[in-house]
Amino acid sequence: MKKILTLFVISLMFSASNVGAQSPDEKAIKKVILQETEVYMTGDSMTWKDLFIHDKNTYRSYTYFNYNDINIGWDSVSKRVVGFMKEMKTAMTYTALIQNNFNFSLSAKIACVSFDQVFKGRQKGTLPDSYSKEFRTLEKVDGQWKISAVETINTNSFISPNPSSIEYIVNSFGYTYLAAKKTNEALEVFKTNVSLFPEAWNTYDSLGEAYAADGNKKLAIENYEKSIKLNPKNDTGIAILKKLKAN
């Protein structure tokens, strides 16, 4: 593991910007990287798993707003990420994915890559675009590039404290509690966000989700209805509301 990460860091220090014609390997690598993000967004865990090296050195790191989540070993990485896929609503929140400014360091069987990534937000809504600096290590196995290490630094952590960014950050704290099964704490965070941003559809959506997790169907329905009133294109919220009312 240490050898892989050292190679990753050293290669990035000496990698040159990807300008001019791309090699076949660079094209293949960019395709794998894009596909990994796209299937993650849609929750296609089977395809996502097939893009990775499955061994004790598989590595994932996510850094955001004084928070760092690290998993080492395929079992740990897979369990963590597939769990996120089941809970997240990225496909609802964001409408476009941009990956650019690629830097490559290639050998016959190892690739180290850095790039910038942007998730574009809906025009109607309050969440800001999401920016991150991404790093990938890939290995070539039987002629196919597979991901062995993923590192994400979410640079939204460093943007100016405008209202939409504050809403986004507070919401993230709520989901951290919710993922840890600390529903009461999550409810308090989401209720605070609603009071701070009463015209933001996503704050009500998140509060509704927390109430549903807490078993309070009445308040879950009430908050999802408020969210949908503010954003009639909240398709995921509409589907959840329909399910709550049917049960």
C-alpha positions in Angstrom: 0.0 0.0 0.0 2.8 2.4 1.0 4.6 1.6 -2.3 1.5 2.4 -4.4 0.8 5.7 -2.6 4.4 6.8 -2.8 4.4 6.1 -6.5 1.2 8.1 -6.8 2.5 11.2 -5.0 5.9 11.2 -6.8 4.3 10.7 -10.2 1.9 13.6 -9.7 4.8 15.9 -8.9 6.5 15.2 -12.2 3.4 14.8 -14.4 2.9 17.2 -17.3 -0.3 18.7 -18.4 -2.2 16.7 -21.0 -2.0 18.8 -24.1 -2.1 17.8 -27.7 -3.0 14.3 -29.0 -4.0 11.7 -26.5 -2.5 8.3 -26.4 -4.9 5.2 -26.6 -4.1 4.5 -22.9 -5.0 8.0 -21.9 -8.3 7.8 -23.8 -9.1 4.5 -22.2 -8.2 5.7 -18.7 -10.4 8.8 -19.0 -13.3 6.6 -20.1 -12.9 4.4 -17.1 -12.7 7.4 -14.7 -15.8 9.0 -16.2 -17.7 5.8 -16.1 -16.8 5.2 -12.5 -18.3 8.6 -11.5 -21.4 8.2 -13.7 -22.3 4.7 -12.4 -21.7 5.9 -8.8 -24.2 8.8 -9.4 -26.8 6.4 -10.7 -26.2 3.8 -8.0 -25.1 1.0 -10.4 -23.0 -0.8 -7.9 -22.3 -3.9 -10.0 -20.8 -1.9 -12.9 -18.9 0.3 -10.3 -17.3 -2.8 -8.7 -16.2 -4.1 -12.0 -14.0 -1.0 -12.6 -11.8 -1.6 -9.6 -8.9 -3.8 -8.4 -10.2 -6.0 -5.7 -7.3 -6.5 -3.2 -6.0 -5.5 0.2 -4.3 -2.4 -1.3 -7.5 -0.8 -2.9 -7.7 2.7 -1.4 -10.3 5.5 -1.1 -10.0 8.9 0.6 -12.6 11.7 0.7 -11.7 15.0 2.2 -14.3 17.7 2.8 -14.7 20.6 5.3 -12.5 19.4 8.1 -13.6 15.8 7.5 -11.6 12.9 6.0 -13.0 9.5 5.3 -10.4 6.8 4.4 -10.9 3.1 3.5 -8.1 0.6 2.8 -8.8 -2.8 1.3 -11.4 -3.7 -1.3 -13.9 -5.0 1.3 -13.8 -1.8 3.3 -13.9 0.4 0.2 -16.8 -1.5 -1.4 -18.9 -1.6 1.8 -18.5 2.1 2.3 -19.1 3.3 -1.2 -22.0 1.0 -2.0 -23.6 2.2 1.3 -23.3 5.7 0.0 -24.9 4.7 -3.3 -28.0 3.5 -1.5 -28.4 6.7 0.5 -27.3 9.5 -1.8 -29.4 11.7 -4.1 -26.7 13.0 -6.4 -28.6 12.2 -9.5 -31.4 14.4 -8.3 -29.3 17.3 -7.1 -26.9 17.7 -10.1 -27.6 17.8 -13.8 -24.2 17.8 -15.4 -20.7 16.3 -14.8 -17.5 18.0 -16.1 -14.0 16.4 -15.8 -11.1 18.4 -17.2 -7.5 19.6 -16.7 -6.2 16.0 -16.8 -2.6 15.2 -15.9 -1.1 11.8 -16.6 1.9 9.8 -15.5 2.0 6.5 -17.4 4.0 3.3 -17.4 3.1 0.0 -19.2 0.9 -1.1 -16.3 0.5 1.8 -13.8 -1.2 5.1 -14.4 -1.4 8.1 -12.0 -3.9 10.8 -12.9 -5.1 14.1 -11.5 -8.0 16.1 -12.8 -10.7 18.7 -11.8 -14.3 17.7 -11.5 -17.5 19.8 -11.3 -21.1 18.7 -10.7 -23.4 21.4 -12.1 -26.4 22.3 -9.9 -29.9 22.7 -11.1 -30.8 26.2 -12.3 -33.8 26.1 -9.9 -32.5 25.3 -6.5 -30.1 26.6 -3.9 -27.2 24.1 -3.9 -24.0 25.5 -5.4 -22.0 23.7 -8.1 -19.7 21.1 -6.5 -16.0 21.3 -7.2 -13.3 18.8 -6.4 -9.7 17.9 -7.1 -9.5 14.2 -8.0 -6.6 11.7 -8.0 -6.7 8.2 -9.4 -4.2 5.3 -9.5 -5.0 2.6 -12.1 -3.4 -0.7 -13.0 -3.6 -2.5 -16.3 -4.9 -6.1 -15.9 -5.4 -8.3 -18.9 -5.3 -5.3 -21.2 -8.0 -3.4 -19.1 -7.4 -0.4 -16.9 -8.7 -0.9 -13.4 -8.9 1.7 -10.5 -6.8 0.8 -7.5 -6.8 4.2 -5.6 -9.3 7.1 -5.4 -8.7 10.4 -3.6 -11.1 13.3 -3.6 -10.6 16.7 -2.2 -13.9 18.6 -2.3 -12.8 22.2 -2.8 -16.3 23.5 -1.8 -14.7 23.5 1.6 -12.6 26.5 0.6 -15.2 28.7 -1.2 -16.5 32.0 0.2 -19.2 31.6 2.8 -22.1 32.7 0.6 -25.6 31.5 1.7 -25.9 28.6 -0.7 -22.6 27.2 0.4 -23.5 27.5 4.0 -26.8 25.6 3.4 -24.8 22.9 1.6 -22.3 22.5 4.4 -24.9 22.4 7.2 -26.8 19.8 5.2 -23.7 17.7 4.9 -23.3 17.7 8.7 -26.9 16.5 9.0 -26.2 13.6 6.7 -23.1 12.7 8.6 -25.3 12.2 11.7 -27.9 10.4 9.7 -25.3 7.9 8.3 -24.1 7.3 11.8 -27.7 6.4 12.9 -27.8 9.5 15.1 -31.3 10.5 14.0 -32.0 13.0 16.8 -28.9 15.0 16.0 -29.6 14.8 12.3 -33.1 16.2 12.9 -31.7 19.1 14.9 -29.2 20.0 12.2 -31.8 19.8 9.4 -34.4 21.8 11.4 -31.7 24.5 11.9 -31.0 24.5 8.2 -34.7 24.9 7.4 -34.9 27.9 9.8 -31.9 29.5 8.2 -33.0 28.8 4.6 -36.9 28.7 4.6 -37.0 29.1 0.9 -34.6 26.3 0.0 -36.4 23.2 -1.3 -33.5 20.9 -0.4 -33.6 21.7 3.3 -37.2 20.5 3.6 -36.3 17.4 1.5 -33.5 16.5 3.9 -35.6 17.1 7.0 -38.3 14.9 5.5 -35.8 12.2 4.9 -34.7 12.4 8.6 -38.2 12.2 9.9 -38.9 9.2 7.7 -35.8 7.5 9.1 -37.1 8.3 12.6 -40.5 6.7 11.8 -42.4 10.0 11.9 -44.4 9.6 8.7 -46.7 12.6 9.3 -43.8 15.1 9.5 -41.9 13.4 6.8 -44.9 13.9 4.4 -45.3 17.5 5.5 -41.7 18.4 4.7 -41.6 16.5 1.4 -44.7 18.4 0.4 -43.0 21.7 1.2 -39.9 20.7 -0.7 -42.0 19.8 -3.8 -44.0 23.0 -3.6 -40.7 25.0 -3.8 -39.2 22.7 -6.5 -41.8 20.8 -8.5 -38.9 19.1 -10.4 -37.8 17.3 -7.2 -38.5 13.9 -8.8 -36.9 11.8 -6.1 -38.9 13.7 -3.4 -42.1 13.1 -5.4 -41.4 9.4 -5.6 -40.6 9.1 -1.9 -43.7 11.2 -1.0 -45.9 8.9 -3.1 -44.4 5.9 -1.3 -44.9 7.4 2.2 -48.6 8.2 1.4 -49.2 4.7 0.1 -47.9 2.9 3.2 
